[in-house]
Amino acid sequence: MALGGGVVLLAFVVALCLCATRAEPQLEAGFYSYSCPAAELIVKEEVEKVLQDDPGVGADLLRMHFHDCFVRGCDGSILLNSTKGNTAEKDAQINADLEGFDVIDTIKEKLEAACKGVVSCADILAFASRDSIVHYGGVPYKVPSGRRDGRVSIAADTSILPSPKLGLSELTKLFISKGLSQNDMITLSGAHTVGIAHCDAFSNRLYNGDPTLDPNYAAYLKTQCPPGSNNTVSMDPKTPRKFDNLYYRVILKNQALFTSDQTLVSTQGTATQVKRLAESYNRFQKKFADAIVKMGAIEVLTGSEGEIRADCKLVN
């Protein structure tokens, strides 16, 4: 009996080990090196071409990647069209002003012509996000890939996405729920160094006397955002098309547009992190690359999960 019990125990341990080795496959840089060697180059060339004509769309692609990863994981679900019986993520109110879906569709068409059925839409979005950052002057970084595409996209699921009116505690809890730290959250918020914001996302701060907003800057913003308007304002007034660390200096001057940005200095610990990023361009670039790669691995589908869509707008 002792021997039999030992055999059973050994078999159980081996089974556990096998389960561990069969864990969800990991993403890897250069995933398409053999199956589609030109994949990342094709994405980069198309992103560069588009940004020459429409410099602002890179900020949309970056935001699109973020919104994709926080809803159902980084599975390209934000790219799917609505159907007769379902409103998809891209048509949710929070994504109403998001542009660049056509850019991803064009890239997909070129990749299908080069390597049919190989490169996922989720990976295209991760590559395009990186290439947009580089276009704006950010430091290049390797994008681990191997994601597969999801088959479900529901507008109501976008309710998890952070509102520009959230405070530090709510933001921290949300990011932790996705496996990201508070430091990751502060670093990823630096993406707001590029792009624009609609007045209705921060007009409450202008007309309700928010004490954390510099009064002189508030007076200027009121000229750009009169009551009832929904104009746009650059998130970083100094270098809106440059991926730098001036966003953090804007916060330190109490000139951030969103409550969710200004709240990053509401505690001594988080204010210290903001100051460090404001002081060092290199620190910001390194930490941002690490944080976005970490974000890009949220709840990914790999191996035989999901599918490789032939058209990013539609499930196969």
Phi, psi and omega per residue, in radians:
M1 nan -0.671 -3.126
A2 -1.082 -0.754 -3.138
L3 -1.131 -0.771 3.135
G4 -1.061 -0.731 3.125
G5 -1.093 -0.681 3.133
G6 -1.121 -0.690 3.125
V7 -1.111 -0.764 3.124
V8 -1.067 -0.772 -3.138
L9 -1.086 -0.745 3.137
L10 -1.090 -0.744 3.137
A11 -1.086 -0.658 -3.140
F12 -1.147 -0.736 3.137
V13 -1.132 -0.756 3.115
V14 -1.059 -0.724 3.136
A15 -1.072 -0.722 3.107
L16 -1.090 -0.732 3.134
C17 -1.101 -0.721 3.127
L18 -1.124 -0.682 3.110
C19 -1.093 -0.682 -3.127
A20 -1.139 -0.727 -3.113
T21 -1.297 -0.328 3.113
R22 -1.694 0.293 3.123
A23 -1.048 2.889 -3.100
E24 -0.870 2.201 -3.111
P25 -0.972 2.539 -3.121
Q26 -1.562 2.674 3.008
L27 -1.245 2.700 3.116
E28 -2.548 2.477 3.068
A29 -1.164 2.441 -3.123
G30 1.340 0.406 -3.090
F31 -0.975 -0.584 -3.080
Y32 -1.709 0.273 -3.075
S33 -0.956 -0.612 -3.116
Y34 -1.818 -0.674 -3.060
S35 -1.365 -0.485 3.115
C36 -2.780 1.322 -2.998
P37 -0.981 -0.525 -3.079
A38 -1.596 0.089 -3.009
A39 -0.929 -0.953 -3.070
E40 -1.186 -0.576 3.096
L41 -1.160 -0.717 3.115
I42 -1.068 -0.751 3.119
V43 -1.104 -0.832 -3.100
K44 -1.048 -0.798 -3.112
E45 -1.095 -0.693 -3.139
E46 -1.229 -0.699 3.108
V47 -1.088 -0.779 3.124
E48 -1.059 -0.748 -3.139
K49 -1.070 -0.798 -3.112
V50 -1.165 -0.727 -3.087
L51 -1.245 -0.356 3.026
Q52 -1.162 -0.626 -3.124
D53 -1.549 -0.577 -3.095
D54 -2.390 1.451 -3.019
P55 -1.046 -0.404 -3.073
G56 -1.425 -0.280 -3.004
V57 -1.240 -0.336 3.098
G58 -1.086 -0.642 3.091
A59 -1.128 -0.606 3.088
D60 -1.164 -0.714 3.138
L61 -1.128 -0.653 3.099
L62 -1.146 -0.787 3.109
R63 -1.137 -0.650 3.125
M64 -1.071 -0.729 3.114
H65 -1.092 -0.756 3.112
F66 -1.067 -0.853 -3.116
H67 -1.136 -0.586 3.102
D68 -1.138 -0.831 -3.051
C69 -1.171 -0.589 -3.087
F70 -1.375 -0.269 3.126
V71 -1.990 1.886 -3.137
R72 1.167 0.232 -3.127
G73 1.445 3.061 -3.077
C74 -1.392 1.375 -3.036
D75 -2.199 0.228 3.125
G76 1.229 0.244 -3.100
S77 -1.149 -0.432 3.137
I78 -1.192 -0.286 -3.074
L79 -1.521 -0.271 -3.069
L80 -1.266 2.488 3.079
N81 -1.340 2.716 2.988
S82 -1.218 2.723 3.087
T83 -2.121 3.091 -3.090
K84 -0.985 -0.661 -3.087
G85 -1.800 0.125 -3.061
N86 -2.652 2.325 3.025
T87 -1.629 2.136 -3.048
A88 -1.505 2.953 -3.101
E89 -0.954 -0.742 -3.058
K90 -1.080 -0.377 -3.132
D91 -1.749 0.144 3.040
A92 -1.235 2.696 -3.081
Q93 -0.987 -0.692 -3.072
I94 -1.181 -0.323 3.116
N95 -1.864 0.174 -3.020
A96 -1.059 -0.587 -3.100
D97 -1.755 0.216 -3.103
L98 -1.400 2.208 3.128
E99 -1.976 2.892 3.061
G100 1.920 -0.012 3.118
F101 -1.079 -0.634 3.128
D102 -1.154 -0.511 3.107
V103 -1.133 -0.801 3.122
I104 -1.109 -0.694 3.136
D105 -1.103 -0.712 3.129
T106 -1.148 -0.748 3.105
I107 -1.069 -0.731 -3.137
K108 -1.074 -0.736 3.126
E109 -1.039 -0.733 -3.131
K110 -1.205 -0.653 3.121
L111 -1.230 -0.618 3.096
E112 -1.149 -0.608 3.107
A113 -1.204 -0.577 -3.113
A114 -1.505 -0.684 -3.052
C115 -2.573 1.437 -3.024
K116 -1.044 2.242 3.034
G117 1.206 0.436 -3.050
V118 -1.927 -0.873 -2.997
V119 -1.652 2.207 -3.107
S120 -1.343 2.723 3.084
C121 -1.183 -0.597 3.113
A122 -1.089 -0.713 3.105
D123 -1.224 -0.669 3.096
I124 -0.991 -0.759 -3.128
L125 -1.129 -0.700 3.104
A126 -1.144 -0.727 3.101
F127 -1.133 -0.786 -3.097
A128 -1.128 -0.590 3.085
S129 -1.121 -0.848 3.101
R130 -1.032 -0.784 -3.084
D131 -1.186 -0.511 3.066
S132 -1.181 -0.760 3.111
I133 -1.036 -0.783 -3.139
V134 -1.126 -0.701 3.109
H135 -1.018 -0.663 -3.130
Y136 -1.418 0.086 3.079
G137 1.791 0.092 3.103
G138 -1.302 2.871 -3.121
V139 -1.409 2.323 3.123
P140 -1.080 2.585 3.063
Y141 -2.522 2.724 3.134
K142 -1.378 2.377 3.134
V143 -1.834 1.877 3.027
P144 -1.036 2.382 -3.088
S145 -2.370 -3.128 -3.017
G146 2.098 0.179 3.089
R147 -1.203 2.666 3.002
R148 -2.064 2.841 -3.007
D149 -1.573 2.452 3.079
G150 -1.410 2.919 -3.107
R151 -1.993 0.028 -3.058
V152 -2.161 2.358 3.079
S153 -2.551 2.014 -3.055
I154 -2.242 2.164 -3.077
A155 -0.979 -0.687 -3.085
A156 -1.070 -0.446 -3.126
D157 -1.177 -0.310 -3.123
T158 -1.288 -0.070 3.120
S159 -1.065 -0.319 3.137
I160 -1.327 -0.354 -3.077
L161 -1.121 2.455 -3.066
P162 -1.172 2.350 3.061
S163 -1.451 2.606 3.081
P164 -1.157 -0.090 -3.116
K165 -1.776 0.069 -3.107
L166 -1.303 2.629 3.069
G167 -1.635 3.110 -3.042
L168 -1.055 -0.801 -3.091
S169 -1.086 -0.788 -3.137
E170 -1.134 -0.743 3.123
L171 -1.091 -0.771 -3.115
T172 -1.076 -0.781 3.135
K173 -1.079 -0.711 -3.135
L174 -1.112 -0.819 -3.112
F175 -1.173 -0.679 3.097
I176 -1.093 -0.626 3.126
S177 -1.119 -0.333 3.119
K178 -1.788 0.200 3.101
G179 1.443 0.251 3.141
L180 -1.922 2.578 -3.111
S181 -1.535 2.991 3.063
Q182 -1.097 -0.668 3.082
N183 -1.100 -0.682 3.062
D184 -1.046 -0.749 -3.125
M185 -1.071 -0.790 3.128
I186 -1.107 -0.706 -3.131
T187 -1.201 -0.803 -3.132
L188 -1.158 -0.467 3.074
S189 -1.083 -0.369 3.105
G190 -1.086 -0.229 3.055
A191 -1.073 -0.343 3.114
H192 -1.255 0.039 3.055
T193 -1.219 -0.274 3.046
V194 -2.147 2.695 3.058
G195 1.775 -3.102 -3.065
I196 -2.219 2.879 3.070
A197 -2.283 2.491 3.055
H198 -1.410 2.522 -3.062
C199 -0.969 -0.612 -3.077
D200 -1.186 -0.202 3.120
A201 -1.400 -0.280 -3.117
F202 -2.465 0.099 -3.102
S203 -1.080 -0.450 3.094
N204 -1.059 -0.552 3.133
R205 -1.289 -0.510 -3.107
L206 -1.322 -0.716 -2.976
Y207 -1.855 0.058 3.065
N208 -1.975 0.202 3.083
G209 1.125 0.891 3.138
D210 -1.172 2.034 -3.094
P211 -1.220 -0.245 -3.139
T212 -1.560 0.036 3.110
L213 -1.860 2.190 3.128
D214 -0.899 2.142 -3.037
P215 -1.088 -0.610 3.116
N216 -1.185 -0.695 3.111
Y217 -1.228 -0.635 3.084
A218 -1.049 -0.704 3.127
A219 -1.094 -0.714 3.088
Y220 -1.130 -0.777 -3.115
L221 -1.083 -0.563 3.115
K222 -1.122 -0.518 3.090
T223 -1.258 -0.458 3.111
Q224 -1.539 -0.436 -3.065
C225 -2.265 1.208 3.090
P226 -1.116 2.727 -3.109
P227 -0.890 2.331 3.103
G228 1.509 -0.145 -3.137
S229 -1.556 2.838 3.044
N230 -2.380 0.903 3.087
N231 -1.222 -3.127 3.096
T232 -2.079 2.604 3.135
V233 -2.341 2.486 3.106
S234 -1.159 2.374 3.122
M235 -1.128 -0.683 3.085
D236 -1.993 1.822 -3.030
P237 -1.172 -0.364 -3.092
K238 -1.501 -0.886 -3.070
T239 -2.330 1.209 -3.037
P240 -1.173 -0.273 -3.132
R241 -2.034 0.443 3.123
K242 -2.242 2.265 -3.119
F243 -1.489 1.455 -3.102
D244 -2.223 -2.978 -3.082
N245 -1.767 0.276 -3.129
L246 -1.177 -0.386 3.067
Y247 -0.905 -0.728 -3.101
Y248 -1.239 -0.549 3.071
R249 -1.223 -0.596 3.057
V250 -1.056 -0.769 3.124
I251 -1.082 -0.771 -3.107
L252 -1.129 -0.396 3.089
K253 -1.612 0.143 -3.110
N254 1.036 0.704 -3.129
Q255 -2.123 0.317 3.062
A256 -1.230 2.543 -3.129
L257 -1.332 -0.799 -3.039
F258 -1.576 2.562 2.967
T259 -1.013 -0.688 -3.097
S260 -1.155 -0.312 3.045
D261 -1.568 -0.850 -3.098
Q262 -1.125 -0.470 -3.129
T263 -1.167 -0.234 -3.119
L264 -1.173 -0.207 3.085
V265 -1.968 0.376 -3.076
S266 -1.426 -0.164 3.022
T267 -2.252 2.783 -3.125
Q268 -1.085 -0.710 -3.117
G269 -1.128 -0.814 -3.125
T270 -1.254 -0.582 3.103
A271 -1.118 -0.639 3.098
T272 -1.104 -0.731 3.107
Q273 -1.098 -0.752 3.118
V274 -1.073 -0.762 -3.141
K275 -1.083 -0.721 3.133
R276 -1.104 -0.711 3.127
L277 -1.247 -0.577 3.109
A278 -1.200 -0.527 -3.075
E279 -1.415 -0.434 -3.017
S280 -2.326 1.948 3.070
Y281 -1.066 -0.759 -3.113
N282 -1.135 -0.704 3.098
R283 -1.053 -0.797 3.135
F284 -1.052 -0.841 -3.096
Q285 -1.059 -0.755 -3.130
K286 -1.168 -0.817 -3.102
K287 -1.193 -0.623 3.133
F288 -1.159 -0.761 3.117
A289 -1.026 -0.779 3.129
D290 -1.100 -0.728 -3.073
A291 -1.226 -0.685 -3.102
I292 -1.297 -0.533 3.035
V293 -1.148 -0.718 3.097
K294 -1.113 -0.755 3.100
M295 -1.093 -0.654 -3.102
G296 -1.179 -0.100 3.117
A297 -1.836 0.135 -3.121
I298 -1.133 2.085 2.982
E299 0.801 0.747 -3.103
V300 -1.278 2.670 2.998
L301 -1.688 2.309 -3.135
T302 -2.458 3.098 3.093
G303 1.109 -2.071 -3.127
S304 -1.753 0.090 -3.137
E305 -1.318 2.687 3.089
G306 1.046 -2.527 -3.104
E307 -2.719 3.013 2.963
I308 -1.891 1.816 -3.080
R309 -1.129 2.488 3.040
A310 -1.389 -0.488 3.135
D311 -2.384 2.139 -3.040
C312 -1.109 -0.326 -3.125
K313 -1.424 -0.319 -2.960
L314 -2.332 2.523 2.998
V315 -1.275 2.717 -3.124
N316 -1.182 nan nan
